Amino acid sequence: MNKKVGMFVWNHFTNDARVLRECTALSENGYSVELFCIEDTNNPSLPKYENINHHFHVIRVREHPLLLGFIKKVSHLCMKNKLILAVSALFWFLMLCLMPFTVFLFSVIIFLFTKTKLNMFWIRASIMYRMILRGWKGNYDIYHSNDLNTLIQGYIGAKWRWKKRQLLYDSHEVQTSRTGYNSRLFGIIEAFLIHRVDQMIVENHTRAKYNEKIYGFYPNVVHNYPFKQEIHDQREAPLHQILGIPSTEKILLYQGGMQEGRGLDKLIKAAPLFSEGVLVFIGDGKMKPALELLVEKMKLQDKVKFLPKVPLKELPEYTRNAYIGFQVLNNVCFNHYSASSNKLFEYLMAGVPVVACSFPEIQRVVEKEKVGICIDSHDFQDIAFGVNFILENTKIHDEMKRNCFRASKNYNWETEKHKLLSTYSSLFGRIQSGGQLRESY
């Protein structure tokens, strides 16, 4: 009989490589996993229920409250159809004459919850409520919360019941020191809940030591390594053809989210200094329009190209076209400084040498395995120096490429997933014995 796992993640689950790997490993090793994520109203073709395999099911909860959705649909219809707009205005005027206070109060509420920050609070609170409801009803053996924004859901599902369940906190980021999470409230919530979980996972030992310093315990470490790929079965997407550039042109690749603090503006500023090659961005994010505008202002349209994000399964085919890959995070918070980003290991798996920031976890891999060069990621001239060093030294590039393939035999999910399974074995072992895994941290 499979052991039941209820897992939560705060995204649409379309490009979350880590969660995909974890759920797949569990489903192939005696666990039945139901993953709760969020539907994408901008992508109606994305199914609400998805069976990845016999023991791994995805459930997307509704993104918008029904009332909010109704209000938006009515507003949209009114804007498109003048007759509907006129009828709606007449109806609202008559109601205002008959029940002025009620209509005024209702209008104020609608305005506050659709045109102010309360709109986002309403959406997030309703998503959380639906996750809590579905998770609590599932009555799983183990509840698995990915990041702080789903820890409340996991805590209520696991602990707010007569017979408590095991709760695993899988923190992909440093929640108290990351961009967008500057409020003290996040630290207070995590400090309260973290002493009520049964096990915790972090991405690397730098973050584990940080956690020990602020919370007094050393969590389990499960690195964010990609699936292993066989060298003899590595197809390449026709990236040169897609971009409309000569097949001899070297592709200098950044793949991933386009957010603040990732050094992407400095990459563009460095591009005119590259001795050859085309800088290619694959991905989407809040900064993408600003980056495209910067390229236009610098008149670098022939030197810098953009592509939208591609499905996870197809991404390696694009990565293999690259001559150099970039991981140039800026030190804007401890979360960035302590990162050992998945994309670094995706470059290694594809045999792509890297130009990377000199942060401890990233630098340790790059220099130990001799798979690239570390630079000052805050200095676009130093980025250009690193790129040109590899471009102008073909033998060094080829040696780095061989080192990438060699290193990929160690930095892959097949070797790392056993740490996740070991953590789960300890949790389930305590369930069977009827005991608690540990006292509160």
TIZATI-840750 format. One line per 10 residues: number of its first residue (from 0); their letters; for each residue x, y, z of C-alpha. Coordinates in steps of 0.05 Angstrom, whole numbers, plus 5000, padded with zeros to 4 digits. Each point is the difference from the previous one (the first is absolute). Example, Ala and Ser with C-alpha at 12.3 -4.5 7.8 and 13.67 -1.06 7.14 Angstrom:
0> as> 5246/4910/5156 ~ 5027/5069/4987
REM end
This chain:
0> mnkkvgmfvw> 5000/5000/5000 ~ 5029/5068/4980 ~ 5014/5052/5053 ~ 4959/5063/4989 ~ 5035/5067/4990 ~ 4965/5067/4994 ~ 5046/5052/4971 ~ 4990/5075/4990 ~ 5035/5049/4953 ~ 4983/5073/4987
10> nhftndarvl> 5003/5002/4924 ~ 4966/4971/4938 ~ 5048/4940/4998 ~ 5021/5009/4928 ~ 5075/5012/5009 ~ 5016/4980/5071 ~ 5056/4951/4989 ~ 5016/4985/5073 ~ 4928/4983/5019 ~ 4993/4957/4937
20> rectalseng> 5062/4960/5019 ~ 4979/4991/5072 ~ 4929/4977/4983 ~ 5026/4953/4946 ~ 5051/4968/5047 ~ 4947/4990/5054 ~ 4948/4972/4952 ~ 5051/4949/4975 ~ 5019/4977/5069 ~ 4936/4980/5036
30> ysvelfcied> 4966/5067/5011 ~ 4935/5026/4971 ~ 5007/5075/4990 ~ 4946/5052/4990 ~ 5030/5068/4983 ~ 4957/5062/5012 ~ 5019/5061/4958 ~ 4964/5059/4968 ~ 4960/5002/4936 ~ 5023/5050/4946
40> tnnpslpkye> 4942/5044/4978 ~ 5043/5025/4942 ~ 5010/4929/4975 ~ 4932/4965/4998 ~ 5030/4940/4965 ~ 5038/4982/5063 ~ 4960/4943/5032 ~ 4972/5006/5070 ~ 5015/4927/5012 ~ 5061/4967/4971
50> ninhhfhvir> 5026/4929/5007 ~ 5076/5001/4992 ~ 5003/4925/5015 ~ 4959/4949/5038 ~ 5023/5026/5068 ~ 5011/5074/4985 ~ 4940/5045/4991 ~ 4997/5076/4992 ~ 4940/5040/5025 ~ 4996/5073/4982
60> vrehplllgf> 4955/5041/5046 ~ 4960/5058/4973 ~ 5040/5064/4996 ~ 4946/5054/5006 ~ 4941/5002/5049 ~ 4933/4988/4964 ~ 4973/5069/5018 ~ 5063/5035/4974 ~ 4997/4959/4937 ~ 4927/5019/4990
70> ikkvshlcmk> 5016/5074/5010 ~ 5057/4997/4950 ~ 4957/4964/4948 ~ 4944/5051/5007 ~ 5050/5058/4994 ~ 5030/4968/4939 ~ 4932/4991/4967 ~ 4980/5072/5016 ~ 5063/5027/4968 ~ 4988/4959/4937
80> nklilavsal> 4925/5009/4993 ~ 4969/5070/5006 ~ 4929/4971/5009 ~ 5021/4958/5059 ~ 5037/5061/5028 ~ 4937/5043/4994 ~ 4955/4947/5032 ~ 5050/4989/5057 ~ 5005/5075/5012 ~ 4923/5007/5001
90> fwflmlclmp> 4993/4941/5048 ~ 5053/5029/5046 ~ 4967/5069/4999 ~ 4931/4971/5019 ~ 5031/4959/5056 ~ 5036/5062/5025 ~ 4933/5037/5003 ~ 4966/4943/5038 ~ 5056/4980/5047 ~ 5052/5056/4999
100> ftvflfsvii> 5040/4980/5062 ~ 5003/4926/4982 ~ 5021/5014/4929 ~ 5051/5052/5022 ~ 5030/4951/5051 ~ 5001/4944/4949 ~ 5034/5046/4949 ~ 5054/5019/5049 ~ 5013/4926/5016 ~ 5004/4983/4926
110> flftktklnm> 5048/5058/4988 ~ 5045/4981/5058 ~ 5004/4926/4981 ~ 5010/5011/4926 ~ 5040/5064/4993 ~ 5046/5000/5061 ~ 5051/4953/5032 ~ 4942/4965/5034 ~ 4988/4968/4932 ~ 5064/4960/5005
120> fwirasimyr> 4988/4984/5073 ~ 4930/4973/4982 ~ 5029/4956/4944 ~ 5056/4972/5043 ~ 4956/4988/5060 ~ 4950/4962/4958 ~ 5054/4957/4968 ~ 5028/4984/5068 ~ 4930/4983/5026 ~ 4987/4952/4943
130> milrgwkgny> 5068/4966/5009 ~ 4987/4993/5075 ~ 4932/4970/4987 ~ 5024/4950/4948 ~ 5062/4982/5040 ~ 4962/4990/5066 ~ 4948/4956/4967 ~ 5054/4957/4969 ~ 5023/4975/5068 ~ 5070/4983/4974
140> diyhsndlnt> 5055/4963/5038 ~ 5051/5055/4985 ~ 4988/5073/4982 ~ 5055/5032/4958 ~ 5002/5077/4996 ~ 5044/5031/4947 ~ 5023/5068/5026 ~ 4970/5045/5052 ~ 4939/5020/4959 ~ 4972/4929/5007
150> liqgyigakw> 5024/4984/5071 ~ 4935/5024/5032 ~ 4961/4953/4954 ~ 5044/4941/5019 ~ 4999/5017/5074 ~ 4924/5003/5004 ~ 4993/4936/4959 ~ 5050/4962/5043 ~ 4990/5027/5070 ~ 4928/5025/5005
160> rwkkrqllyd> 4971/4931/5010 ~ 4989/4950/5055 ~ 5055/4953/4974 ~ 5057/5045/4977 ~ 5037/4986/4935 ~ 5073/5011/4981 ~ 5018/5068/4970 ~ 5061/5012/4955 ~ 5022/5071/4985 ~ 5039/5004/4934
170> shevqtsrtg> 5030/5070/4997 ~ 5026/5014/4930 ~ 5021/5070/5020 ~ 5025/5038/5060 ~ 4931/5026/5019 ~ 5024/5055/5047 ~ 5051/5029/4952 ~ 4975/5000/4928 ~ 4973/5052/4952 ~ 4927/5014/5009
180> ynsrlfgiie> 4998/4972/5071 ~ 5027/5059/5039 ~ 4943/5006/5049 ~ 5014/4978/5072 ~ 4934/4964/4997 ~ 5030/4944/4958 ~ 5055/4989/5052 ~ 4948/4998/5056 ~ 4957/4949/4964 ~ 5060/4955/4983
190> aflihrvdqm> 5028/5005/5071 ~ 4932/4978/5028 ~ 4988/4943/4952 ~ 5070/4973/4992 ~ 5000/4972/5071 ~ 4937/4961/4984 ~ 5026/4962/4939 ~ 5027/4929/5005 ~ 5055/5006/4949 ~ 5029/5055/4957
200> ivenhtraky> 5038/4999/4934 ~ 5044/5055/4971 ~ 5040/5005/4935 ~ 5072/5001/5025 ~ 5045/5002/5061 ~ 5010/5076/4999 ~ 4925/5007/5010 ~ 4999/4944/5051 ~ 5052/5036/5042 ~ 4961/5065/4995
210> nekiygfypn> 4938/4964/5023 ~ 5038/4970/5059 ~ 5024/5069/5019 ~ 4931/5033/5003 ~ 4957/4940/5020 ~ 5047/4954/5038 ~ 4996/4937/4957 ~ 5035/4973/4938 ~ 4949/4978/4947 ~ 5009/4945/4949
220> vvhnypfkqe> 5034/5020/4935 ~ 4973/4977/4932 ~ 5036/5036/4943 ~ 4962/5026/4940 ~ 5032/4956/4946 ~ 4967/4985/4933 ~ 4981/4933/4971 ~ 5058/4961/4972 ~ 5006/5003/4924 ~ 5036/4949/4956
230> ihdqreaplh> 5053/5033/4955 ~ 4985/4954/4941 ~ 4926/5021/5000 ~ 5006/5075/5001 ~ 4958/5034/4947 ~ 5006/5074/4985 ~ 4944/5048/4983 ~ 5013/5040/4935 ~ 5016/5062/5041 ~ 5042/5034/4947
240> qilgipstek> 4943/4992/4951 ~ 4948/5024/5050 ~ 5042/5063/5014 ~ 5017/5011/4927 ~ 5076/5001/5012 ~ 5056/4963/4963 ~ 5014/4929/5024 ~ 5073/5020/5013 ~ 4979/5055/5050 ~ 5016/4983/5072
250> illyqggmqe> 4940/5003/5047 ~ 5012/5031/5069 ~ 4941/4977/5041 ~ 4961/5022/5061 ~ 4940/4956/5015 ~ 4952/5011/5058 ~ 4956/5053/5032 ~ 5012/5073/4984 ~ 4995/5032/5069 ~ 5037/5054/5037
260> grgldklika> 5068/4984/5030 ~ 5019/4948/4948 ~ 5052/5044/4965 ~ 4963/4999/4933 ~ 5007/5075/4987 ~ 5075/4993/5010 ~ 5001/4942/4951 ~ 4969/5046/4947 ~ 5049/5056/5016 ~ 5057/4950/4992
270> aplfsegvlv> 4975/4974/4933 ~ 5034/5055/4956 ~ 5066/4979/5031 ~ 4994/4926/4980 ~ 5051/4983/4947 ~ 4948/4957/4964 ~ 4934/4964/5011 ~ 4926/5017/5011 ~ 4972/5009/5070 ~ 4935/4960/5005
280> figdgkmkpa> 4948/5004/5056 ~ 4950/4942/5008 ~ 4946/5014/5051 ~ 4950/5050/5025 ~ 4991/5045/5061 ~ 4985/5070/5026 ~ 5066/5028/4974 ~ 4993/4976/4929 ~ 4967/5063/4972 ~ 5053/5044/5033
290> lellvekmkl> 5056/4956/4972 ~ 4970/5002/4930 ~ 4996/5076/5006 ~ 5073/5003/5021 ~ 5020/4959/4939 ~ 4961/5047/4956 ~ 5032/5062/5031 ~ 5070/4971/4992 ~ 4983/4978/4928 ~ 5021/4929/5014
300> qdkvkflpkv> 4943/4964/4964 ~ 5050/4960/4958 ~ 5043/4983/5061 ~ 4945/4982/5051 ~ 4940/4955/4988 ~ 4940/4981/5043 ~ 4958/4936/5000 ~ 4941/4983/5045 ~ 5006/4944/5051 ~ 4995/4930/4973
310> plkelpeytr> 4972/4937/5033 ~ 5046/4966/5050 ~ 5005/4937/4958 ~ 5023/5039/4939 ~ 5048/5048/5035 ~ 5062/4955/4998 ~ 4994/4998/4924 ~ 5008/5076/4999 ~ 5055/5001/5052 ~ 5044/4954/4959
320> nayigfqvln> 5006/5053/4946 ~ 5038/5046/5047 ~ 5075/5013/4997 ~ 4999/5034/5068 ~ 4947/5003/5054 ~ 4989/5055/5052 ~ 4984/5000/5074 ~ 5015/5072/5022 ~ 4957/5012/5061 ~ 5012/5065/5038
330> nvcfnhysas> 5010/5002/5075 ~ 4935/5037/5016 ~ 4980/4952/5056 ~ 5026/4938/5036 ~ 4952/4957/4959 ~ 5040/5019/4937 ~ 5067/4996/5034 ~ 4987/4930/5026 ~ 4969/4972/4936 ~ 5022/4937/4964
340> snklfeylma> 4952/5012/4943 ~ 4971/4943/4958 ~ 5021/5034/4936 ~ 5074/4992/5017 ~ 4991/4924/5000 ~ 4956/5003/4938 ~ 5059/5032/4964 ~ 5047/4945/5026 ~ 4952/4946/4977 ~ 4999/5030/4930
350> gvpvvacsfp> 5077/5007/4997 ~ 4997/5076/5001 ~ 5057/5038/5035 ~ 4976/5056/5046 ~ 5016/5072/5017 ~ 4976/5005/5072 ~ 4997/5044/5061 ~ 5051/4990/5056 ~ 4950/4978/5053 ~ 5020/4942/5046
360> eiqrvvekek> 4956/4942/4975 ~ 5007/5018/4927 ~ 5074/5016/5003 ~ 5014/4935/5036 ~ 4971/4958/4943 ~ 5028/5042/4943 ~ 5072/5002/5026 ~ 5002/4930/5029 ~ 4974/4968/4936 ~ 5035/5050/4953
370> vgicidshdf> 4937/5012/4960 ~ 5004/5075/4990 ~ 5025/5066/5028 ~ 4975/5040/5059 ~ 4996/5076/4993 ~ 4974/5061/5037 ~ 4928/4997/4978 ~ 4988/5073/5019 ~ 5051/5024/4949 ~ 4980/4994/4926
380> qdiafgvnfi> 5072/5008/4978 ~ 5021/4941/5043 ~ 4943/4959/4970 ~ 5026/5018/4931 ~ 5071/4980/5021 ~ 4976/4931/5022 ~ 4961/4990/4935 ~ 5058/5021/4956 ~ 5049/4957/5039 ~ 4960/4938/4982
390> lentkihdem> 4985/5023/4929 ~ 5072/5014/4984 ~ 5028/4936/5031 ~ 4970/4942/4961 ~ 5040/4946/5034 ~ 4979/5025/5069 ~ 4927/5002/4977 ~ 5005/4928/4974 ~ 5031/4977/5065 ~ 4945/5035/5040
400> krncfraskn> 4948/4966/4956 ~ 5029/4931/5015 ~ 5002/5018/5074 ~ 4927/5019/4998 ~ 4980/4931/4974 ~ 5045/4967/5052 ~ 4971/5042/5057 ~ 4929/4986/4978 ~ 5009/4927/5022 ~ 5002/5025/5072
410> ynwetekhkl> 4955/5061/4998 ~ 4935/4967/4977 ~ 4933/4981/5031 ~ 5012/4925/4995 ~ 5056/5006/5051 ~ 4964/5053/5043 ~ 4929/4974/5005 ~ 5020/4947/5051 ~ 5008/5056/5051 ~ 4927/5019/4989
420> lstysslfgr> 4978/4928/5005 ~ 5040/4991/5064 ~ 4965/5060/5031 ~ 4933/4970/4982 ~ 5019/4932/5027 ~ 5016/5030/5067 ~ 4933/5037/5001 ~ 4960/4940/4980 ~ 5038/4955/5048 ~ 4978/5042/5058
430> iqsggqlres> 4928/4998/4975 ~ 5002/4924/5001 ~ 5030/4999/5070 ~ 4947/5049/5024 ~ 5052/5047/5028 ~ 5021/5071/4984 ~ 5061/5010/4957 ~ 5030/5050/5049 ~ 4983/5050/5052 ~ 4987/5071/4975
440> y> 5062/5036/4976
REM end
